[in-house]
Amino acid sequence: MSYSIKPSENGKYIILKHWGEIDRELTTQRNLEAHALGAKLGITRHLVDLTEARHVDTVMNTYEFAYEDMQFLPGINKNARVAVLVSPDDHSHDFVETVTRNAGQNVTLFRDREAAIQHLLKDY
C-alpha cells in the first residue's frame, strides 16, 4: 500500500497517488499529508490518483470519513477543490464521491485524466 505526494509540474495542484487497497484510515492519513503540503505551498487544488487503488472499506467507515474526518480534522482545507481520478471500470470509489459531496466538499470523480486536470485548473 504505497503512495506518493508531490506538487504538479506547474505548481497548481497537489498530486496524491495511491497504489493497492485503501480504506478510511489510510485515506485520512494521506489526505492530511497532502493538505499539509498544499498549505505549505499555498495550493488548494488536489488530484487524487486512484487508478491503481481500490476502495475496500465499509459503508459506515466511508460515511464517517466524509462526515467526521474530512469535516473536523485540523489540517484539512474544507475549501479545497479535489479531482479524484479512477480507472474506467472501477466503481469502488463511487460511494466515496457521493458522501463527500453530500457532506459539502468540492470532490468530483473522473475517469479521464485530462478532464480531471481541466477541472482543477478551471478558474485559475
C-alpha positions in Angstrom: 0.0 0.0 0.0 2.3 2.7 -1.2 1.6 6.3 -2.2 3.3 9.5 -3.3 2.5 13.1 -2.7 4.0 15.9 -4.7 3.1 19.2 -6.4 2.3 19.1 -10.1 4.9 20.3 -12.6 3.1 23.6 -13.0 2.7 24.0 -9.2 -1.0 24.5 -9.4 -2.2 21.3 -7.7 -1.0 18.6 -5.4 -0.9 15.0 -6.7 -1.7 12.2 -4.3 -1.2 8.8 -5.9 -2.3 5.6 -4.2 -1.4 2.0 -5.1 -3.2 -1.0 -3.6 -6.2 -1.2 -1.3 -7.3 1.9 0.6 -9.7 2.4 3.5 -10.7 5.3 5.8 -7.6 5.2 7.9 -5.1 5.3 5.0 -7.1 7.8 3.1 -7.4 10.1 6.1 -3.7 9.9 6.9 -2.7 10.6 3.3 -5.2 13.4 2.9 -3.7 15.1 6.0 -0.2 14.9 4.4 -1.4 16.2 1.1 -3.3 19.1 2.6 -0.3 19.9 4.8 1.9 20.1 1.7 -0.8 22.2 0.0 -0.9 24.6 2.9 2.9 24.9 2.9 3.0 25.7 -0.8 -0.2 27.7 -0.9 -2.0 25.2 -3.1 -5.7 24.4 -2.6 -6.4 22.0 -5.5 -5.7 18.3 -5.4 -5.6 15.5 -7.9 -6.1 12.2 -6.1 -5.0 9.4 -8.5 -6.7 6.1 -7.6 -6.2 4.5 -11.0 -4.2 1.7 -9.3 -6.1 1.7 -6.0 -9.3 0.0 -4.9 -11.6 1.3 -2.1 -12.3 -1.6 0.3 -13.9 0.0 3.3 -17.4 -0.4 4.8 -20.3 1.9 4.0 -20.2 3.2 7.7 -16.5 3.9 7.6 -16.9 5.7 4.3 -19.7 7.8 5.8 -17.6 8.7 8.9 -14.7 9.6 6.6 -16.8 12.2 4.8 -18.9 13.5 7.8 -16.3 13.3 10.5 -12.7 13.0 9.3 -12.9 15.5 6.4 -15.1 17.9 8.3 -13.4 18.2 11.7 -9.8 17.2 11.4 -7.5 20.2 11.7 -5.3 20.5 8.7 -8.0 19.5 6.1 -8.7 22.5 3.9 -12.5 22.5 3.5 -12.3 24.9 0.6 -10.0 22.6 -1.4 -11.0 21.5 -4.9 -10.4 17.8 -5.4 -10.5 15.7 -8.6 -10.4 12.0 -7.9 -9.1 10.0 -10.9 -10.2 6.3 -11.1 -9.9 3.6 -13.7 -12.8 3.4 -16.1 -14.0 0.1 -14.9 -13.5 0.8 -11.1 -16.7 1.7 -9.3 -15.4 1.1 -5.8 -14.9 4.8 -5.2 -18.4 6.0 -6.4 -19.9 6.0 -2.9 -17.0 8.0 -1.5 -17.7 10.7 -4.0 -21.4 10.7 -3.2 -21.0 11.1 0.6 -18.1 13.6 0.4 -20.1 15.8 -2.0 -23.2 15.4 0.2 -21.1 16.5 3.2 -20.3 19.7 1.4 -16.9 19.1 -0.1 -15.8 20.0 -3.6 -14.9 16.5 -4.7 -15.5 15.2 -8.2 -14.8 11.7 -9.6 -13.2 11.4 -13.0 -12.3 8.5 -15.3 -10.3 10.7 -17.7 -7.0 12.4 -16.5 -7.3 15.4 -18.9 -10.8 16.2 -17.7 -9.7 15.9 -14.1 -6.8 18.3 -14.7 -9.0 20.8 -16.6 -11.4 20.7 -13.6 -8.6 21.6 -11.3 -7.3 24.4 -13.5 -10.7 25.9 -14.1 -10.9 29.5 -12.8 -7.2 29.5 -12.0 
